[in-house]
């Protein structure tokens, strides 16, 4: 038996607020203490978290070698012109050019 949502969250590697939200949504069963701020959570609720957790989406797509070659061999084009060609934002092109310079590939 866990004495608080914090202990339960720490054990499973999630945020305390996530556990409290799951309790409020009745996805995890818990008992409240008399002061109503702490929860007692049974051990058998641990298995539910791995089914409730959603994986974070990958926010950026990988740069292909063709796109990197376009950046490398088109120094005369601006970031805006390149963004129209390869369908990425001008900001992401500027950032990737900087990364390529640090790697020594631009």
Rosetta constraint file for C-alpha pairs under 8 A:
AtomPair CA 1 CA 40 HARMONIC 6.65 0.50
AtomPair CA 1 CA 41 HARMONIC 5.76 0.50
AtomPair CA 1 CA 42 HARMONIC 4.51 0.50
AtomPair CA 1 CA 43 HARMONIC 5.20 0.50
AtomPair CA 2 CA 7 HARMONIC 6.36 0.50
AtomPair CA 2 CA 8 HARMONIC 6.10 0.50
AtomPair CA 2 CA 40 HARMONIC 5.58 0.50
AtomPair CA 2 CA 41 HARMONIC 5.09 0.50
AtomPair CA 2 CA 42 HARMONIC 6.24 0.50
AtomPair CA 2 CA 43 HARMONIC 6.86 0.50
AtomPair CA 3 CA 7 HARMONIC 6.88 0.50
AtomPair CA 3 CA 38 HARMONIC 7.44 0.50
AtomPair CA 3 CA 39 HARMONIC 6.43 0.50
AtomPair CA 3 CA 40 HARMONIC 4.82 0.50
AtomPair CA 3 CA 41 HARMONIC 6.74 0.50
AtomPair CA 4 CA 8 HARMONIC 6.50 0.50
AtomPair CA 4 CA 38 HARMONIC 5.52 0.50
AtomPair CA 4 CA 39 HARMONIC 4.99 0.50
AtomPair CA 4 CA 40 HARMONIC 5.65 0.50
AtomPair CA 4 CA 41 HARMONIC 7.01 0.50
AtomPair CA 5 CA 9 HARMONIC 5.98 0.50
AtomPair CA 5 CA 16 HARMONIC 5.83 0.50
AtomPair CA 5 CA 19 HARMONIC 6.14 0.50
AtomPair CA 5 CA 20 HARMONIC 6.55 0.50
AtomPair CA 5 CA 38 HARMONIC 7.12 0.50
AtomPair CA 5 CA 39 HARMONIC 6.02 0.50
AtomPair CA 5 CA 40 HARMONIC 7.49 0.50
AtomPair CA 5 CA 41 HARMONIC 7.32 0.50
AtomPair CA 6 CA 10 HARMONIC 6.02 0.50
AtomPair CA 6 CA 15 HARMONIC 7.81 0.50
AtomPair CA 6 CA 16 HARMONIC 5.04 0.50
AtomPair CA 7 CA 11 HARMONIC 6.12 0.50
AtomPair CA 8 CA 12 HARMONIC 6.41 0.50
AtomPair CA 8 CA 16 HARMONIC 7.80 0.50
AtomPair CA 8 CA 19 HARMONIC 7.66 0.50
AtomPair CA 8 CA 41 HARMONIC 7.39 0.50
AtomPair CA 8 CA 46 HARMONIC 7.94 0.50
AtomPair CA 9 CA 13 HARMONIC 5.79 0.50
AtomPair CA 9 CA 14 HARMONIC 4.99 0.50
AtomPair CA 9 CA 15 HARMONIC 5.67 0.50
AtomPair CA 9 CA 16 HARMONIC 5.20 0.50
AtomPair CA 9 CA 18 HARMONIC 7.94 0.50
AtomPair CA 9 CA 19 HARMONIC 6.35 0.50
AtomPair CA 10 CA 14 HARMONIC 6.49 0.50
AtomPair CA 10 CA 15 HARMONIC 7.45 0.50
AtomPair CA 10 CA 16 HARMONIC 7.66 0.50
AtomPair CA 12 CA 46 HARMONIC 7.52 0.50
AtomPair CA 12 CA 49 HARMONIC 7.60 0.50
AtomPair CA 14 CA 18 HARMONIC 6.82 0.50
AtomPair CA 14 CA 19 HARMONIC 7.58 0.50
AtomPair CA 15 CA 19 HARMONIC 6.79 0.50
AtomPair CA 16 CA 20 HARMONIC 6.38 0.50
AtomPair CA 17 CA 21 HARMONIC 6.07 0.50
AtomPair CA 18 CA 22 HARMONIC 6.26 0.50
AtomPair CA 19 CA 23 HARMONIC 6.24 0.50
AtomPair CA 19 CA 28 HARMONIC 7.88 0.50
AtomPair CA 20 CA 24 HARMONIC 6.20 0.50
AtomPair CA 21 CA 25 HARMONIC 6.14 0.50
AtomPair CA 22 CA 26 HARMONIC 6.11 0.50
AtomPair CA 22 CA 27 HARMONIC 5.05 0.50
AtomPair CA 22 CA 28 HARMONIC 5.67 0.50
AtomPair CA 23 CA 27 HARMONIC 5.87 0.50
AtomPair CA 23 CA 28 HARMONIC 4.90 0.50
AtomPair CA 23 CA 29 HARMONIC 6.28 0.50
AtomPair CA 23 CA 30 HARMONIC 6.63 0.50
AtomPair CA 28 CA 45 HARMONIC 6.44 0.50
AtomPair CA 28 CA 48 HARMONIC 7.31 0.50
AtomPair CA 29 CA 41 HARMONIC 6.83 0.50
AtomPair CA 29 CA 42 HARMONIC 7.71 0.50
AtomPair CA 29 CA 45 HARMONIC 7.03 0.50
AtomPair CA 30 CA 39 HARMONIC 6.04 0.50
AtomPair CA 30 CA 40 HARMONIC 5.56 0.50
AtomPair CA 30 CA 41 HARMONIC 4.62 0.50
AtomPair CA 30 CA 42 HARMONIC 6.89 0.50
AtomPair CA 31 CA 39 HARMONIC 5.47 0.50
AtomPair CA 31 CA 40 HARMONIC 4.92 0.50
AtomPair CA 31 CA 41 HARMONIC 6.40 0.50
AtomPair CA 32 CA 36 HARMONIC 5.58 0.50
AtomPair CA 32 CA 37 HARMONIC 7.32 0.50
AtomPair CA 32 CA 38 HARMONIC 6.01 0.50
AtomPair CA 32 CA 39 HARMONIC 4.54 0.50
AtomPair CA 32 CA 40 HARMONIC 6.10 0.50
AtomPair CA 33 CA 37 HARMONIC 6.96 0.50
AtomPair CA 33 CA 38 HARMONIC 5.63 0.50
AtomPair CA 33 CA 39 HARMONIC 6.01 0.50
AtomPair CA 33 CA 40 HARMONIC 7.12 0.50
AtomPair CA 41 CA 45 HARMONIC 7.10 0.50
AtomPair CA 45 CA 49 HARMONIC 7.62 0.50
AtomPair CA 47 CA 51 HARMONIC 7.51 0.50
AtomPair CA 48 CA 52 HARMONIC 6.27 0.50
AtomPair CA 49 CA 53 HARMONIC 5.94 0.50
AtomPair CA 63 CA 67 HARMONIC 6.32 0.50
AtomPair CA 63 CA 68 HARMONIC 6.76 0.50
AtomPair CA 64 CA 68 HARMONIC 6.38 0.50
AtomPair CA 65 CA 69 HARMONIC 6.01 0.50
AtomPair CA 66 CA 70 HARMONIC 6.20 0.50
AtomPair CA 67 CA 71 HARMONIC 6.42 0.50
AtomPair CA 67 CA 86 HARMONIC 6.87 0.50
AtomPair CA 68 CA 72 HARMONIC 6.05 0.50
AtomPair CA 69 CA 73 HARMONIC 5.87 0.50
AtomPair CA 70 CA 74 HARMONIC 5.81 0.50
AtomPair CA 71 CA 75 HARMONIC 6.96 0.50
AtomPair CA 71 CA 82 HARMONIC 7.67 0.50
AtomPair CA 71 CA 97 HARMONIC 7.20 0.50
AtomPair CA 71 CA 106 HARMONIC 7.97 0.50
AtomPair CA 72 CA 105 HARMONIC 7.85 0.50
AtomPair CA 72 CA 106 HARMONIC 5.53 0.50
AtomPair CA 77 CA 81 HARMONIC 5.99 0.50
AtomPair CA 77 CA 82 HARMONIC 6.37 0.50
AtomPair CA 78 CA 82 HARMONIC 6.23 0.50
AtomPair CA 79 CA 83 HARMONIC 5.99 0.50
AtomPair CA 79 CA 90 HARMONIC 5.01 0.50
AtomPair CA 79 CA 91 HARMONIC 7.67 0.50
AtomPair CA 79 CA 93 HARMONIC 6.15 0.50
AtomPair CA 79 CA 94 HARMONIC 6.54 0.50
AtomPair CA 80 CA 84 HARMONIC 6.46 0.50
AtomPair CA 80 CA 89 HARMONIC 7.71 0.50
AtomPair CA 80 CA 90 HARMONIC 5.19 0.50
AtomPair CA 81 CA 85 HARMONIC 6.54 0.50
AtomPair CA 82 CA 86 HARMONIC 6.13 0.50
AtomPair CA 82 CA 87 HARMONIC 7.96 0.50
AtomPair CA 82 CA 90 HARMONIC 7.42 0.50
AtomPair CA 82 CA 93 HARMONIC 7.71 0.50
AtomPair CA 83 CA 87 HARMONIC 5.25 0.50
AtomPair CA 83 CA 88 HARMONIC 4.90 0.50
AtomPair CA 83 CA 89 HARMONIC 5.38 0.50
AtomPair CA 83 CA 90 HARMONIC 5.30 0.50
AtomPair CA 83 CA 93 HARMONIC 7.07 0.50
AtomPair CA 84 CA 88 HARMONIC 7.27 0.50
AtomPair CA 88 CA 92 HARMONIC 6.72 0.50
AtomPair CA 88 CA 93 HARMONIC 7.01 0.50
AtomPair CA 89 CA 93 HARMONIC 6.44 0.50
AtomPair CA 90 CA 94 HARMONIC 6.32 0.50
AtomPair CA 91 CA 95 HARMONIC 6.23 0.50
AtomPair CA 92 CA 96 HARMONIC 6.04 0.50
AtomPair CA 93 CA 97 HARMONIC 6.07 0.50
AtomPair CA 94 CA 98 HARMONIC 6.36 0.50
AtomPair CA 95 CA 99 HARMONIC 6.33 0.50
AtomPair CA 96 CA 100 HARMONIC 6.07 0.50
AtomPair CA 97 CA 101 HARMONIC 6.16 0.50
AtomPair CA 97 CA 106 HARMONIC 7.12 0.50
AtomPair CA 98 CA 102 HARMONIC 6.34 0.50
AtomPair CA 99 CA 103 HARMONIC 6.28 0.50
AtomPair CA 100 CA 104 HARMONIC 6.04 0.50
AtomPair CA 100 CA 105 HARMONIC 5.21 0.50
AtomPair CA 100 CA 106 HARMONIC 5.30 0.50
AtomPair CA 101 CA 105 HARMONIC 6.01 0.50
AtomPair CA 101 CA 106 HARMONIC 5.03 0.50
